[in-house]
Amino acid sequence: MSDTTTVDRLRTVLADVAYPADKGQLVDHASRNNADEDTVHALHSIPDRPYESFDEVLSVVAVDQSREA
């Protein structure tokens, strides 16, 4: 288990989230969309504040670019 995810996984589980959304909403939304454990952990690791867009979430979440989707 790690605290990283991939951009594709994140995009899939947050595709229909309503922004702005806070950390708790993002984690809940990802969990409801069957996010893998690593993605949920990565979202738990982001700062607890409101996020205005997917790109804003992407700028703070730990993404492992060496991992496959």
Biopython code that builds the backbone (N, CA, C, O; Angstrom):
import numpy as np
from Bio.PDB.StructureBuilder import StructureBuilder

atoms = [
    (1, "MET", "N", (0.851, -1.188, 0.000)),
    (1, "MET", "CA", (0.000, 0.000, 0.000)),
    (1, "MET", "C", (0.888, 1.240, 0.000)),
    (1, "MET", "O", (1.932, 1.271, 0.652)),
    (2, "SER", "N", (0.466, 2.243, -0.729)),
    (2, "SER", "CA", (1.216, 3.500, -0.748)),
    (2, "SER", "C", (0.252, 4.671, -0.649)),
    (2, "SER", "O", (-0.966, 4.503, -0.692)),
    (3, "ASP", "N", (0.817, 5.841, -0.518)),
    (3, "ASP", "CA", (-0.008, 7.055, -0.479)),
    (3, "ASP", "C", (0.060, 7.794, -1.805)),
    (3, "ASP", "O", (-0.040, 9.020, -1.855)),
    (4, "THR", "N", (0.232, 7.029, -2.879)),
    (4, "THR", "CA", (0.253, 7.634, -4.208)),
    (4, "THR", "C", (-0.827, 7.003, -5.068)),
    (4, "THR", "O", (-1.332, 5.920, -4.773)),
    (5, "THR", "N", (-1.164, 7.703, -6.129)),
    (5, "THR", "CA", (-2.143, 7.211, -7.083)),
    (5, "THR", "C", (-1.669, 7.612, -8.474)),
    (5, "THR", "O", (-0.582, 8.167, -8.636)),
    (6, "THR", "N", (-2.489, 7.327, -9.464)),
    (6, "THR", "CA", (-2.178, 7.772, -10.825)),
    (6, "THR", "C", (-3.220, 8.806, -11.238)),
    (6, "THR", "O", (-4.309, 8.879, -10.668)),
    (7, "VAL", "N", (-2.864, 9.594, -12.228)),
    (7, "VAL", "CA", (-3.795, 10.609, -12.727)),
    (7, "VAL", "C", (-5.055, 9.931, -13.261)),
    (7, "VAL", "O", (-6.163, 10.407, -13.012)),
    (8, "ASP", "N", (-4.900, 8.844, -13.981)),
    (8, "ASP", "CA", (-6.072, 8.156, -14.551)),
    (8, "ASP", "C", (-7.008, 7.621, -13.475)),
    (8, "ASP", "O", (-8.227, 7.753, -13.586)),
    (9, "ARG", "N", (-6.440, 7.018, -12.433)),
    (9, "ARG", "CA", (-7.292, 6.515, -11.346)),
    (9, "ARG", "C", (-8.038, 7.655, -10.665)),
    (9, "ARG", "O", (-9.233, 7.561, -10.387)),
    (10, "LEU", "N", (-7.311, 8.724, -10.405)),
    (10, "LEU", "CA", (-7.922, 9.872, -9.745)),
    (10, "LEU", "C", (-9.029, 10.472, -10.610)),
    (10, "LEU", "O", (-10.109, 10.799, -10.120)),
    (11, "ARG", "N", (-8.744, 10.609, -11.889)),
    (11, "ARG", "CA", (-9.733, 11.185, -12.818)),
    (11, "ARG", "C", (-10.997, 10.315, -12.857)),
    (11, "ARG", "O", (-12.112, 10.834, -12.912)),
    (12, "THR", "N", (-10.816, 9.005, -12.829)),
    (12, "THR", "CA", (-11.957, 8.086, -12.881)),
    (12, "THR", "C", (-12.839, 8.215, -11.646)),
    (12, "THR", "O", (-14.060, 8.314, -11.774)),
    (13, "VAL", "N", (-12.250, 8.216, -10.459)),
    (13, "VAL", "CA", (-13.062, 8.198, -9.235)),
    (13, "VAL", "C", (-13.605, 9.577, -8.863)),
    (13, "VAL", "O", (-14.535, 9.677, -8.062)),
    (14, "LEU", "N", (-13.035, 10.640, -9.435)),
    (14, "LEU", "CA", (-13.529, 11.992, -9.145)),
    (14, "LEU", "C", (-14.224, 12.625, -10.346)),
    (14, "LEU", "O", (-14.476, 13.830, -10.353)),
    (15, "ALA", "N", (-14.535, 11.823, -11.356)),
    (15, "ALA", "CA", (-15.079, 12.347, -12.615)),
    (15, "ALA", "C", (-16.317, 13.212, -12.431)),
    (15, "ALA", "O", (-16.461, 14.231, -13.106)),
    (16, "ASP", "N", (-17.203, 12.826, -11.539)),
    (16, "ASP", "CA", (-18.471, 13.552, -11.420)),
    (16, "ASP", "C", (-18.625, 14.270, -10.089)),
    (16, "ASP", "O", (-19.743, 14.539, -9.651)),
    (17, "VAL", "N", (-17.496, 14.582, -9.438)),
    (17, "VAL", "CA", (-17.572, 15.306, -8.169)),
    (17, "VAL", "C", (-18.003, 16.753, -8.433)),
    (17, "VAL", "O", (-17.634, 17.344, -9.448)),
    (18, "ALA", "N", (-18.776, 17.307, -7.519)),
    (18, "ALA", "CA", (-19.228, 18.701, -7.644)),
    (18, "ALA", "C", (-18.246, 19.597, -6.891)),
    (18, "ALA", "O", (-18.094, 19.493, -5.674)),
    (19, "TYR", "N", (-17.597, 20.464, -7.628)),
    (19, "TYR", "CA", (-16.672, 21.433, -7.010)),
    (19, "TYR", "C", (-17.396, 22.729, -6.744)),
    (19, "TYR", "O", (-18.326, 23.069, -7.476)),
    (20, "PRO", "N", (-16.997, 23.475, -5.709)),
    (20, "PRO", "CA", (-15.909, 23.179, -4.788)),
    (20, "PRO", "C", (-16.244, 22.000, -3.878)),
    (20, "PRO", "O", (-17.401, 21.750, -3.537)),
    (21, "ALA", "N", (-15.180, 21.285, -3.497)),
    (21, "ALA", "CA", (-15.323, 20.132, -2.610)),
    (21, "ALA", "C", (-14.164, 20.135, -1.630)),
    (21, "ALA", "O", (-13.032, 20.460, -1.991)),
    (22, "ASP", "N", (-14.456, 19.766, -0.376)),
    (22, "ASP", "CA", (-13.369, 19.705, 0.598)),
    (22, "ASP", "C", (-12.777, 18.296, 0.610)),
    (22, "ASP", "O", (-13.282, 17.386, -0.047)),
    (23, "LYS", "N", (-11.706, 18.142, 1.365)),
    (23, "LYS", "CA", (-10.989, 16.871, 1.427)),
    (23, "LYS", "C", (-11.918, 15.709, 1.776)),
    (23, "LYS", "O", (-11.871, 14.664, 1.127)),
    (24, "GLY", "N", (-12.758, 15.882, 2.792)),
    (24, "GLY", "CA", (-13.673, 14.823, 3.198)),
    (24, "GLY", "C", (-14.624, 14.420, 2.091)),
    (24, "GLY", "O", (-14.885, 13.234, 1.893)),
    (25, "GLN", "N", (-15.141, 15.395, 1.370)),
    (25, "GLN", "CA", (-16.048, 15.101, 0.258)),
    (25, "GLN", "C", (-15.320, 14.331, -0.849)),
    (25, "GLN", "O", (-15.880, 13.408, -1.439)),
    (26, "LEU", "N", (-14.079, 14.713, -1.124)),
    (26, "LEU", "CA", (-13.305, 14.029, -2.159)),
    (26, "LEU", "C", (-13.031, 12.581, -1.766)),
    (26, "LEU", "O", (-13.168, 11.676, -2.590)),
    (27, "VAL", "N", (-12.646, 12.360, -0.518)),
    (27, "VAL", "CA", (-12.382, 11.001, -0.033)),
    (27, "VAL", "C", (-13.661, 10.173, -0.096)),
    (27, "VAL", "O", (-13.638, 9.042, -0.581)),
    (28, "ASP", "N", (-14.772, 10.717, 0.385)),
    (28, "ASP", "CA", (-16.052, 9.997, 0.358)),
    (28, "ASP", "C", (-16.470, 9.675, -1.070)),
    (28, "ASP", "O", (-16.917, 8.566, -1.361)),
    (29, "HIS", "N", (-16.322, 10.644, -1.949)),
    (29, "HIS", "CA", (-16.723, 10.457, -3.341)),
    (29, "HIS", "C", (-15.881, 9.354, -3.993)),
    (29, "HIS", "O", (-16.408, 8.482, -4.684)),
    (30, "ALA", "N", (-14.587, 9.410, -3.765)),
    (30, "ALA", "CA", (-13.706, 8.389, -4.331)),
    (30, "ALA", "C", (-14.068, 7.006, -3.791)),
    (30, "ALA", "O", (-14.112, 6.037, -4.549)),
    (31, "SER", "N", (-14.326, 6.911, -2.495)),
    (31, "SER", "CA", (-14.694, 5.623, -1.894)),
    (31, "SER", "C", (-15.988, 5.087, -2.488)),
    (31, "SER", "O", (-16.087, 3.896, -2.785)),
    (32, "ARG", "N", (-16.974, 5.948, -2.662)),
    (32, "ARG", "CA", (-18.257, 5.527, -3.252)),
    (32, "ARG", "C", (-18.091, 5.089, -4.707)),
    (32, "ARG", "O", (-18.888, 4.301, -5.216)),
    (33, "ASN", "N", (-17.059, 5.599, -5.369)),
    (33, "ASN", "CA", (-16.807, 5.236, -6.765)),
    (33, "ASN", "C", (-15.774, 4.113, -6.885)),
    (33, "ASN", "O", (-15.108, 3.963, -7.910)),
    (34, "ASN", "N", (-15.661, 3.330, -5.812)),
    (34, "ASN", "CA", (-14.812, 2.134, -5.806)),
    (34, "ASN", "C", (-13.342, 2.427, -6.072)),
    (34, "ASN", "O", (-12.679, 1.683, -6.795)),
    (35, "ALA", "N", (-12.836, 3.498, -5.496)),
    (35, "ALA", "CA", (-11.418, 3.813, -5.625)),
    (35, "ALA", "C", (-10.579, 2.736, -4.949)),
    (35, "ALA", "O", (-10.978, 2.165, -3.934)),
    (36, "ASP", "N", (-9.425, 2.471, -5.521)),
    (36, "ASP", "CA", (-8.519, 1.512, -4.888)),
    (36, "ASP", "C", (-7.962, 2.126, -3.604)),
    (36, "ASP", "O", (-8.031, 3.338, -3.399)),
    (37, "GLU", "N", (-7.421, 1.287, -2.761)),
    (37, "GLU", "CA", (-6.952, 1.709, -1.442)),
    (37, "GLU", "C", (-5.859, 2.782, -1.535)),
    (37, "GLU", "O", (-5.845, 3.720, -0.739)),
    (38, "ASP", "N", (-4.953, 2.647, -2.496)),
    (38, "ASP", "CA", (-3.883, 3.631, -2.645)),
    (38, "ASP", "C", (-4.438, 5.021, -2.973)),
    (38, "ASP", "O", (-3.957, 6.026, -2.449)),
    (39, "THR", "N", (-5.436, 5.069, -3.828)),
    (39, "THR", "CA", (-6.022, 6.354, -4.203)),
    (39, "THR", "C", (-6.718, 7.004, -3.011)),
    (39, "THR", "O", (-6.596, 8.212, -2.807)),
    (40, "VAL", "N", (-7.439, 6.221, -2.231)),
    (40, "VAL", "CA", (-8.096, 6.748, -1.036)),
    (40, "VAL", "C", (-7.043, 7.277, -0.058)),
    (40, "VAL", "O", (-7.215, 8.352, 0.516)),
    (41, "HIS", "N", (-5.963, 6.533, 0.132)),
    (41, "HIS", "CA", (-4.897, 6.983, 1.032)),
    (41, "HIS", "C", (-4.244, 8.262, 0.515)),
    (41, "HIS", "O", (-3.921, 9.153, 1.300)),
    (42, "ALA", "N", (-4.051, 8.357, -0.791)),
    (42, "ALA", "CA", (-3.456, 9.563, -1.370)),
    (42, "ALA", "C", (-4.346, 10.771, -1.111)),
    (42, "ALA", "O", (-3.849, 11.859, -0.815)),
    (43, "LEU", "N", (-5.654, 10.586, -1.220)),
    (43, "LEU", "CA", (-6.582, 11.693, -0.954)),
    (43, "LEU", "C", (-6.609, 12.046, 0.529)),
    (43, "LEU", "O", (-6.763, 13.215, 0.882)),
    (44, "HIS", "N", (-6.463, 11.058, 1.395)),
    (44, "HIS", "CA", (-6.395, 11.335, 2.836)),
    (44, "HIS", "C", (-5.176, 12.189, 3.179)),
    (44, "HIS", "O", (-5.172, 12.885, 4.194)),
    (45, "SER", "N", (-4.153, 12.138, 2.345)),
    (45, "SER", "CA", (-2.891, 12.831, 2.613)),
    (45, "SER", "C", (-2.865, 14.285, 2.145)),
    (45, "SER", "O", (-1.910, 15.006, 2.436)),
    (46, "ILE", "N", (-3.898, 14.728, 1.426)),
    (46, "ILE", "CA", (-3.889, 16.105, 0.929)),
    (46, "ILE", "C", (-4.305, 17.076, 2.036)),
    (46, "ILE", "O", (-4.955, 16.675, 3.002)),
    (47, "PRO", "N", (-3.932, 18.348, 1.897)),
    (47, "PRO", "CA", (-4.347, 19.344, 2.904)),
    (47, "PRO", "C", (-5.870, 19.441, 3.010)),
    (47, "PRO", "O", (-6.585, 19.298, 2.018)),
    (48, "ASP", "N", (-6.346, 19.684, 4.220)),
    (48, "ASP", "CA", (-7.777, 19.771, 4.493)),
    (48, "ASP", "C", (-8.264, 21.186, 4.199)),
    (48, "ASP", "O", (-8.202, 22.067, 5.057)),
    (49, "ARG", "N", (-8.750, 21.393, 2.970)),
    (49, "ARG", "CA", (-9.236, 22.699, 2.540)),
    (49, "ARG", "C", (-10.159, 22.499, 1.348)),
    (49, "ARG", "O", (-10.214, 21.402, 0.791)),
    (50, "PRO", "N", (-10.879, 23.528, 0.950)),
    (50, "PRO", "CA", (-11.733, 23.402, -0.234)),
    (50, "PRO", "C", (-10.906, 23.376, -1.526)),
    (50, "PRO", "O", (-9.891, 24.064, -1.637)),
    (51, "TYR", "N", (-11.344, 22.592, -2.476)),
    (51, "TYR", "CA", (-10.707, 22.500, -3.787)),
    (51, "TYR", "C", (-11.720, 22.937, -4.838)),
    (51, "TYR", "O", (-12.874, 22.511, -4.822)),
    (52, "GLU", "N", (-11.274, 23.787, -5.743)),
    (52, "GLU", "CA", (-12.167, 24.380, -6.745)),
    (52, "GLU", "C", (-12.262, 23.579, -8.033)),
    (52, "GLU", "O", (-13.186, 23.788, -8.819)),
    (53, "SER", "N", (-11.307, 22.650, -8.270)),
    (53, "SER", "CA", (-11.303, 21.899, -9.529)),
    (53, "SER", "C", (-10.460, 20.638, -9.392)),
    (53, "SER", "O", (-9.713, 20.464, -8.429)),
    (54, "PHE", "N", (-10.602, 19.769, -10.381)),
    (54, "PHE", "CA", (-9.782, 18.558, -10.425)),
    (54, "PHE", "C", (-8.309, 18.928, -10.513)),
    (54, "PHE", "O", (-7.472, 18.307, -9.858)),
    (55, "ASP", "N", (-7.990, 19.928, -11.314)),
    (55, "ASP", "CA", (-6.593, 20.344, -11.466)),
    (55, "ASP", "C", (-5.997, 20.806, -10.144)),
    (55, "ASP", "O", (-4.812, 20.594, -9.885)),
    (56, "GLU", "N", (-6.817, 21.439, -9.306)),
    (56, "GLU", "CA", (-6.342, 21.880, -8.002)),
    (56, "GLU", "C", (-6.045, 20.674, -7.108)),
    (56, "GLU", "O", (-5.053, 20.673, -6.379)),
    (57, "VAL", "N", (-6.891, 19.660, -7.160)),
    (57, "VAL", "CA", (-6.641, 18.427, -6.404)),
    (57, "VAL", "C", (-5.357, 17.775, -6.936)),
    (57, "VAL", "O", (-4.504, 17.340, -6.163)),
    (58, "LEU", "N", (-5.240, 17.717, -8.234)),
    (58, "LEU", "CA", (-4.081, 17.094, -8.857)),
    (58, "LEU", "C", (-2.778, 17.788, -8.468)),
    (58, "LEU", "O", (-1.724, 17.154, -8.416)),
    (59, "SER", "N", (-2.851, 19.075, -8.198)),
    (59, "SER", "CA", (-1.639, 19.824, -7.853)),
    (59, "SER", "C", (-1.112, 19.489, -6.455)),
    (59, "SER", "O", (0.041, 19.791, -6.147)),
    (60, "VAL", "N", (-1.932, 18.873, -5.609)),
    (60, "VAL", "CA", (-1.498, 18.566, -4.236)),
    (60, "VAL", "C", (-1.448, 17.073, -3.907)),
    (60, "VAL", "O", (-0.827, 16.684, -2.918)),
    (61, "VAL", "N", (-2.080, 16.249, -4.705)),
    (61, "VAL", "CA", (-2.090, 14.811, -4.416)),
    (61, "VAL", "C", (-0.783, 14.183, -4.909)),
    (61, "VAL", "O", (-0.197, 14.626, -5.897)),
    (62, "ALA", "N", (-0.341, 13.140, -4.198)),
    (62, "ALA", "CA", (0.891, 12.442, -4.578)),
    (62, "ALA", "C", (0.601, 11.498, -5.739)),
    (62, "ALA", "O", (-0.111, 10.505, -5.592)),
    (63, "VAL", "N", (1.169, 11.831, -6.894)),
    (63, "VAL", "CA", (0.976, 11.023, -8.093)),
    (63, "VAL", "C", (2.275, 10.293, -8.402)),
    (63, "VAL", "O", (3.345, 10.898, -8.465)),
    (64, "ASP", "N", (2.165, 9.000, -8.591)),
    (64, "ASP", "CA", (3.325, 8.188, -8.964)),
    (64, "ASP", "C", (3.264, 7.981, -10.474)),
    (64, "ASP", "O", (2.499, 7.152, -10.968)),
    (65, "GLN", "N", (4.060, 8.727, -11.184)),
    (65, "GLN", "CA", (4.018, 8.681, -12.642)),
    (65, "GLN", "C", (4.641, 7.422, -13.222)),
    (65, "GLN", "O", (4.500, 7.158, -14.416)),
    (66, "SER", "N", (5.328, 6.640, -12.395)),
    (66, "SER", "CA", (5.925, 5.404, -12.877)),
    (66, "SER", "C", (4.936, 4.246, -12.857)),
    (66, "SER", "O", (5.196, 3.196, -13.443)),
    (67, "ARG", "N", (3.801, 4.433, -12.183)),
    (67, "ARG", "CA", (2.795, 3.373, -12.092)),
    (67, "ARG", "C", (1.877, 3.402, -13.292)),
    (67, "ARG", "O", (1.576, 4.460, -13.845)),
    (68, "GLU", "N", (1.449, 2.245, -13.676)),
    (68, "GLU", "CA", (0.459, 2.133, -14.742)),
    (68, "GLU", "C", (-0.914, 2.456, -14.177)),
    (68, "GLU", "O", (-1.135, 2.350, -12.971)),
    (69, "ALA", "N", (-1.831, 2.849, -15.043)),
    (69, "ALA", "CA", (-3.202, 3.145, -14.632)),
    (69, "ALA", "C", (-3.844, 1.882, -14.130)),
    (69, "ALA", "O", (-5.007, 1.898, -13.729)),
]
sb = StructureBuilder()
sb.init_structure("model")
sb.init_model(0)
sb.init_chain("A")
sb.init_seg("    ")
for serial, (resi, resn, name, xyz) in enumerate(atoms, 1):
    if name == "N":
        sb.init_residue(resn, " ", resi, " ")
    sb.init_atom(name, np.array(xyz, "f"), 0.0, 1.0, " ", f" {name:<3s}", serial, name[0])
structure = sb.get_structure()
